[in-house]
Amino acid sequence: MELLNPLSKADFPGRTASYTGTAGNTSDWNPGPEGVVIWSTTPCYVEVGPAAVATTASTPIPAYTPIPFYLPMGTGAPWRVSAIQVADAGTVYCKPINKQ
């Protein structure tokens, strides 16, 4: 298991977004982190990246299971997390991280 390094609360705070059958999006973060840990209150589909918008073709995640996602580097654009429900509305929680 690889240890993860949470980033500064001031520069990269944790964020939440509510979702339903319509995607919910976090506010943007500036580029810099290598990844983001995501968990949710209900099963959902998530999308990560600049101007991300989740659809039912996005990556599914189970409820209450923190999962680290890699962030594509190189665009220099602000990025966000987007989620949409599998069956029930919920909230997605996100915290930017680096490896080690």
C-alpha positions as CSV (number, residue, x, y, z in Angstrom):
1,M,0.0,0.0,0.0
2,E,1.4,3.4,-1.0
3,L,1.1,6.2,1.5
4,L,-0.6,9.4,0.3
5,N,0.3,13.0,1.2
6,P,-2.7,15.3,1.8
7,L,-2.0,18.8,0.5
8,S,-2.3,22.1,2.3
9,K,-5.8,22.9,3.5
10,A,-5.3,26.5,2.5
11,D,-4.1,25.8,-1.1
12,F,-6.0,22.6,-1.8
13,P,-9.0,22.3,0.6
14,G,-11.3,19.3,0.6
15,R,-14.6,19.9,-1.3
16,T,-18.0,18.4,-1.7
17,A,-20.7,18.4,-4.3
18,S,-24.3,17.1,-4.2
19,Y,-25.5,15.0,-7.2
20,T,-28.7,13.5,-8.4
21,G,-29.6,12.3,-11.9
22,T,-27.8,15.5,-12.9
23,A,-24.1,15.8,-12.4
24,G,-22.8,17.8,-9.4
25,N,-19.4,19.5,-9.7
26,T,-16.9,20.6,-7.1
27,S,-15.4,24.1,-7.4
28,D,-12.2,24.1,-9.4
29,W,-8.7,23.6,-7.9
30,N,-5.6,25.0,-9.4
31,P,-3.2,22.6,-11.1
32,G,-0.5,21.0,-9.0
33,P,-1.7,17.9,-7.2
34,E,-0.8,14.4,-8.5
35,G,-4.2,13.0,-7.5
36,V,-7.4,13.2,-5.5
37,V,-9.1,10.9,-3.0
38,I,-12.8,10.6,-3.7
39,W,-15.6,9.0,-1.7
40,S,-19.4,9.3,-1.7
41,T,-22.5,8.7,0.3
42,T,-24.2,6.5,-2.4
43,P,-22.8,4.6,-5.4
44,C,-22.0,7.1,-8.2
45,Y,-20.1,7.7,-11.4
46,V,-17.2,10.1,-11.2
47,E,-15.1,12.1,-13.7
48,V,-11.9,14.0,-12.8
49,G,-10.1,16.7,-14.8
50,P,-10.5,20.2,-16.3
51,A,-14.2,21.0,-16.9
52,A,-15.1,17.4,-15.9
53,V,-18.8,16.4,-16.2
54,A,-19.8,12.9,-15.0
55,T,-22.1,10.7,-17.1
56,T,-23.3,7.2,-16.7
57,A,-20.3,6.2,-18.9
58,S,-17.8,7.6,-16.2
59,T,-16.0,5.5,-13.6
60,P,-18.4,4.0,-11.0
61,I,-17.4,4.0,-7.3
62,P,-19.1,2.3,-4.3
63,A,-20.4,4.3,-1.4
64,Y,-18.2,5.1,1.6
65,T,-15.0,3.7,0.0
66,P,-12.2,6.3,-0.4
67,I,-10.5,5.8,-3.8
68,P,-7.4,7.7,-5.0
69,F,-7.6,8.9,-8.6
70,Y,-4.6,10.1,-10.7
71,L,-4.9,13.6,-12.2
72,P,-3.7,14.0,-15.8
73,M,-0.8,16.5,-15.9
74,G,0.3,19.0,-18.4
75,T,-2.8,21.1,-19.4
76,G,-2.2,23.7,-16.7
77,A,-5.9,24.2,-16.5
78,P,-7.9,24.3,-13.2
79,W,-9.6,20.9,-12.5
80,R,-12.6,19.6,-10.6
81,V,-14.5,16.4,-9.7
82,S,-17.9,15.7,-11.0
83,A,-20.3,12.9,-9.9
84,I,-23.8,11.6,-10.9
85,Q,-25.9,9.0,-9.2
86,V,-26.2,5.3,-10.0
87,A,-29.6,5.0,-8.4
88,D,-29.9,7.5,-5.5
89,A,-28.8,11.1,-4.9
90,G,-25.8,11.7,-2.7
91,T,-22.8,13.8,-1.9
92,V,-19.2,13.3,-3.2
93,Y,-16.2,14.3,-1.0
94,C,-12.8,15.0,-2.4
95,K,-9.3,15.8,-1.1
96,P,-6.3,16.6,-3.4
97,I,-3.2,14.5,-2.6
98,N,0.4,13.7,-3.8
99,K,2.1,10.3,-3.6
100,Q,4.3,10.0,-0.5
